[in-house]
Structure formats: C-alpha cells, structure tokens
C-alpha cells in the first residue's frame, strides 16, 4: 500500500467548513548501512531502517509502535556461515523502554529473546554469494520522549559449513539505529501492525482532530500533524464564506482501506463563523495542491452507501460547548500521491 497525505484546513463559512488535500508519502527513516571492511573479512553488509521516522511516545491505553527492518547481505564471492544478528538497547539509553509487540520474524533461521540482557538474537544460518537474510520486528515505543537507540550487530563465519564444530575466523559489523520519540501534542505518528486498529489524536490552539483506523489486512504507518496553512494556499470559491486562518491537518495513512476510516474534527467557537449551520456544512477536497477543488457534502447512511460522507455534525447553540463545531468524515481513501 502506498501512503498519501490529506491536508485538512478549518474553512468555516456559509457552505464551507473544511478543506483537505493530498501531498507526500508515509514517513520512514533512510536505511543506514555498514559493511565488514575489506581488510577484515568478506564483503558482508548490514542495512537497518525503521518506521515511522519519528514516533510518538506510548501512553496508558494508547500504545504506539515502531517497526525495524534489518537485512544482512553477502556480497562476497564465497559462502559465509553461522550468520547471526543481535539487537539490543544501547546502555543507559531510552532504548531500554522499547518493549515487544510481536516476535521477530526472520526470512531464514530463528530468533530468540534473552530477558536478562534485553537482547534479541537471530540465528540466520548460511548465506551464499549474493544472498540476503531479513529480520522484521515491531516494538512498542518508549513512554518518555527523547532519542531512543538500538544496536544491531551481525557476525559471520568465514568457514564453509554451518555445522562445523570448529568455526573459522568470525567477522562482525554493527549499526546503531536512533529513533526520535516525541510527546508533541500537535503531531502523532506510529507504525500500524497487521490487523491492528489504531486511534490517533492531535490538539493545537483549541482545535482537536482525530483518526480512527479499523484493523486492516496489511501493515502501514499512520501520522497526523498540524502545519501552517501557508504551505498550501486556499482560495475560497465564489459564493462561499470561508475562514482560512486555521492550521492544516496532514493525515498520512494508506492510499485505500476497507473498512473505511473516520476523521473526527473539533473547532472551538473562536474558529466558527456565525453563518455556519449543520445543514450547510461541507468539506472542500483537494486531491493535490493545484488540483480542482471538490466538495464533499453527502451525509452518511447506515450502510455507508456513499463514501466519502459526513456524519455527526454538531453545532451547539447553548451550554458549555456553545458555538463550537464538530463533525466526522468517513473515507476509504486518501486521494492520490504526487
């Protein structure tokens, strides 16, 4: 699944309530790579990446996740044996706060966890010339913000037989993968494991927006973030009275999904036009910056016969929430990437 970005802007007025667009892709760290030096041994390389690139802290009832992908490749002409991969938190670092969500899944061999050292050890076996072995793990993010680090170390044996009781020269290569873990309330980011539902929320200047993504038959990343409206200028169409001062909400999730997701929006009274009503509430949709403006006005039915659609539009006229506005968009896609 490809990622894409929705941009949601608080555009309040006669008929306009919100604009959204598509821009960018899913957040993933650039892959780091290191190889055994030629003077030390065979050309075996280790590559490591994680997603998302910048994760949110976990909290009670709101677990956030980070996925790590490590790949060991034998670029040498000869076979290497007894290939291992060890993953451990860096001493005295916040990596100690990472915890398991699922067991590591290697493409070859097996992995085990040693609780005393909080170390994952994968025995990957033999790698022929040009072959690779991959390991995928999903961990809960730490509960405190900061730079959380894990060390990945690969060892290989220059001997030709995996079962040789007298292994030959052992060579090693290591990488440290650092994840920036944030507690910023205006941004939420997580890896979404296979068949796992996810709720994300953000808040800024009285505005509160949220994403509810039901379990999907694939894994992905999900991210919500407020950004300046200056990054994507919006021109109010003729006949509409719009407010364009509010921030955009960038929602980065899969390109399409089933069951559909729900986007919940809340604007404080200071951001709501007096001409706004529940009946004239619509969403302005931009597939990408510069694309033709589309208007989402369909109301959701019980069977969701039309998607995207709007529901739960509330504009209290009295009480503590007087003048505020809340609404939900039900959508099964994010528009297209560009």
C-alpha positions in Angstrom: 0.0 0.0 0.0 1.3 3.4 -0.8 1.0 6.2 1.7 -0.5 9.6 1.0 -1.3 12.8 2.8 -4.5 14.5 3.5 -4.5 18.2 4.4 -7.4 19.4 6.4 -8.0 23.1 6.9 -10.5 24.8 9.2 -12.5 26.7 6.5 -15.7 27.9 8.1 -18.5 29.8 6.4 -21.7 29.9 4.5 -21.3 26.5 3.0 -17.6 25.7 3.6 -16.3 24.0 6.7 -13.1 22.3 5.8 -10.6 21.7 3.0 -8.3 18.7 2.5 -5.7 17.7 0.1 -3.1 15.1 -0.8 0.7 15.6 -0.6 3.7 13.4 0.2 4.1 9.9 1.5 4.5 7.6 4.5 7.3 8.5 6.9 10.2 6.0 7.0 13.8 6.5 8.1 16.5 6.4 5.4 18.2 3.0 5.5 21.6 3.0 7.3 24.2 0.6 6.0 27.6 -0.7 7.1 29.9 -3.4 5.7 32.8 -5.5 7.1 35.9 -3.7 6.0 37.8 -5.5 3.1 40.9 -5.8 5.2 38.9 -7.6 8.0 36.8 -10.1 6.1 34.2 -10.9 3.4 32.1 -8.2 1.9 29.0 -8.7 4.2 26.8 -5.7 4.7 24.1 -4.8 7.3 21.2 -2.4 6.5 18.7 -1.1 9.0 15.7 1.2 8.8 12.7 2.0 11.0 9.2 3.4 10.5 7.8 5.9 11.2 10.7 8.3 11.0 9.9 10.0 14.3 7.4 8.1 16.5 5.1 9.2 19.3 5.5 8.1 22.9 3.3 5.3 24.2 0.9 6.0 27.0 -1.7 4.1 29.1 -4.3 2.9 26.7 -2.5 4.5 23.7 0.3 2.2 22.6 2.5 3.5 19.7 4.8 1.3 17.7 8.0 1.3 15.7 9.0 -1.3 13.1 12.6 -2.2 12.4 13.8 -3.9 9.3 17.4 -5.3 9.2 18.9 -7.0 6.2 22.2 -9.0 6.0 23.7 -9.4 2.5 26.7 -11.5 1.4 28.3 -9.5 -1.4 31.4 -11.7 -1.3 32.2 -14.5 -3.8 32.4 -17.1 -1.1 29.8 -18.6 1.2 29.6 -17.3 4.8 28.2 -19.4 7.6 26.9 -19.1 11.2 25.4 -15.7 10.4 23.8 -14.1 13.4 22.1 -10.8 14.2 21.8 -9.4 17.7 19.6 -6.4 18.6 20.0 -4.7 22.0 19.2 -1.4 23.6 22.2 1.0 23.9 23.4 1.1 27.5 21.8 3.9 29.6 19.7 4.9 26.6 15.9 5.2 26.2 16.1 2.1 24.1 15.6 0.2 27.4 12.0 1.4 27.2 11.2 -0.4 23.9 9.1 -3.5 24.5 7.9 -6.4 22.4 4.7 -6.3 20.5 5.3 -9.2 18.2 8.0 -11.8 18.0 10.8 -11.1 15.4 10.1 -12.7 12.0 13.3 -13.7 10.1 13.3 -14.7 6.5 15.6 -17.6 7.4 16.6 -19.3 10.7 15.0 -18.3 14.0 15.1 -15.6 16.7 15.0 -15.7 20.5 14.9 -13.1 23.3 17.1 -13.0 26.3 15.3 -11.2 29.1 18.4 -10.6 31.3 20.2 -8.6 28.7 17.0 -7.5 26.8 18.7 -8.8 23.7 17.2 -10.4 20.6 19.5 -12.9 18.9 18.7 -14.3 15.5 20.5 -17.3 14.0 20.2 -16.9 10.3 22.4 -19.8 9.1 24.4 -19.8 5.8 24.4 -17.1 3.1 25.6 -17.9 -0.3 27.2 -15.2 -2.5 24.6 -12.6 -3.3 22.1 -13.9 -0.8 20.3 -11.9 1.9 18.5 -12.6 5.2 16.0 -10.2 6.6 14.6 -9.7 10.1 11.4 -7.6 10.9 10.5 -6.7 14.4 7.7 -4.5 15.9 8.3 -2.8 19.3 6.2 -0.6 21.4 7.7 2.9 21.6 9.2 4.2 24.9 6.9 6.1 27.3 9.2 9.1 27.6 10.4 11.4 24.7 14.0 11.6 23.5 16.5 9.7 21.3 15.9 6.0 21.7 18.7 3.8 20.4 19.1 0.2 19.4 22.3 -1.5 18.4 22.2 -4.1 15.5 25.3 -6.4 15.3 25.9 -9.1 12.7 28.6 -11.8 12.9 29.6 -14.2 10.2 31.9 -17.2 10.0 34.3 -17.5 7.0 34.0 -21.3 7.2 32.1 -23.1 4.5 30.0 -25.4 6.7 27.3 -24.3 9.2 27.6 -27.4 11.3 31.4 -27.3 11.5 32.2 -27.7 15.3 35.4 -25.7 14.7 34.3 -22.4 13.1 36.8 -20.3 11.2 37.5 -16.6 11.5 34.5 -14.7 12.8 33.9 -11.1 11.5 31.4 -8.5 12.8 29.7 -5.3 11.6 27.4 -3.1 13.7 25.0 -0.2 13.4 23.2 2.0 15.9 19.6 2.9 14.9 18.3 6.0 16.7 14.6 6.8 16.8 13.4 10.3 17.8 10.4 9.7 20.1 8.2 12.7 20.6 5.5 13.8 23.1 4.4 16.7 20.8 0.5 17.0 21.1 0.2 18.6 17.7 1.7 15.5 16.0 1.0 11.8 16.3 2.9 9.1 14.5 3.0 5.3 14.7 3.6 2.1 12.9 0.3 0.2 12.4 0.9 -3.6 12.7 -1.1 -6.1 10.5 -4.7 -6.4 11.6 -4.4 -3.8 14.3 -6.8 -0.9 14.7 -5.3 2.5 15.6 -6.6 5.7 17.1 -4.6 8.9 16.8 -5.4 12.4 18.0 -3.8 15.9 17.9 -4.6 19.2 19.5 -3.5 22.8 18.9 -5.0 26.2 19.8 -8.3 24.7 20.9 -8.7 22.5 17.8 -8.8 18.7 18.3 -8.7 16.3 15.4 -8.5 12.5 15.4 -8.2 9.5 13.2 -9.8 6.1 13.8 -8.4 3.4 11.5 -10.1 0.0 11.8 -7.9 -3.2 11.6 -6.6 -3.7 8.0 -5.2 -6.7 6.2 -1.8 -5.0 5.8 0.7 -3.1 7.9 1.4 0.6 7.4 2.3 3.8 9.1 -0.1 6.5 10.3 0.6 10.1 11.1 -1.4 13.2 12.0 0.3 16.6 12.1 -0.8 20.3 12.2 1.1 22.5 9.8 0.8 26.1 8.7 -1.9 27.0 6.1 0.8 29.0 4.3 2.2 25.7 2.9 -0.9 25.1 0.9 -2.7 28.3 -0.1 -6.5 28.1 -0.2 -8.7 30.4 -2.3 -12.3 30.5 -1.1 -14.6 29.7 -4.0 -17.2 32.3 -5.1 -20.4 32.1 -3.1 -18.8 30.7 0.0 -17.8 32.5 3.2 -14.6 30.8 4.4 -12.2 31.1 7.3 -8.6 30.3 6.2 -6.6 31.2 9.3 -6.6 27.8 10.9 -3.9 25.2 10.5 -3.9 22.3 8.1 -4.1 18.8 9.4 -1.8 16.4 7.5 -3.0 12.8 7.7 -0.7 10.2 6.3 -2.2 6.8 6.1 -2.7 4.1 3.4 -3.9 5.0 -0.1 -7.0 3.0 0.4 -8.5 0.9 3.1 -11.5 -1.3 4.0 -13.3 -0.9 6.4 -13.2 2.9 6.0 -11.5 5.2 8.5 -13.2 8.0 10.4 -11.7 11.5 10.7 -13.1 13.4 13.7 -12.8 17.2 13.8 -13.5 19.8 16.5 -13.2 23.6 16.2 -13.5 25.9 19.1 -16.1 28.7 18.9 -13.5 31.3 18.1 -12.9 29.5 14.7 -16.5 29.0 13.8 -18.4 31.5 11.5 -21.8 32.7 12.8 -23.1 31.8 9.4 -22.2 28.2 9.8 -25.1 25.6 10.3 -25.2 21.9 10.4 -27.1 21.8 7.1 -24.7 23.9 5.1 -21.6 22.1 6.4 -19.5 20.6 3.6 -15.8 19.6 3.1 -13.6 21.1 0.4 -11.3 18.4 -1.1 -8.1 18.9 -2.9 -6.5 15.7 -4.4 -3.2 17.6 -4.6 -2.1 21.3 -4.5 -3.4 23.0 -7.6 -5.9 20.3 -8.4 -9.6 21.2 -9.0 -11.5 21.8 -5.8 -14.1 19.2 -4.9 -16.9 19.4 -2.4 -17.9 16.6 -0.1 -21.5 17.1 1.0 -23.0 13.6 1.1 -24.4 12.5 4.5 -23.6 9.0 5.7 -26.3 6.3 5.7 -26.4 3.3 8.0 -25.0 1.1 5.2 -22.4 3.7 4.0 -23.9 3.6 0.5 -21.8 6.7 -0.4 -18.2 7.1 0.7 -16.7 9.6 1.5 -19.5 11.0 3.5 -20.2 13.2 6.6 -21.9 12.4 9.9 -22.3 13.5 13.5 -22.2 17.2 12.6 -22.9 19.1 15.8 -23.1 22.9 16.4 -24.4 23.5 19.9 -26.4 26.7 20.4 -26.2 26.6 24.2 -24.3 25.1 27.1 -20.5 24.9 27.7 -19.8 23.9 24.0 -22.0 26.7 22.5 -20.6 27.9 19.2 -18.2 25.0 18.7 -18.3 22.7 15.7 -17.6 19.0 15.4 -18.0 16.6 12.5 -16.8 13.2 11.2 -15.6 12.3 7.7 -15.9 8.7 6.7 -13.5 7.8 4.0 -11.9 4.7 2.4 -9.1 6.6 0.6 -6.7 9.4 0.9 -6.6 10.6 -2.7 -3.6 10.1 -4.8 0.1 10.7 -4.2 2.0 13.1 -6.2 
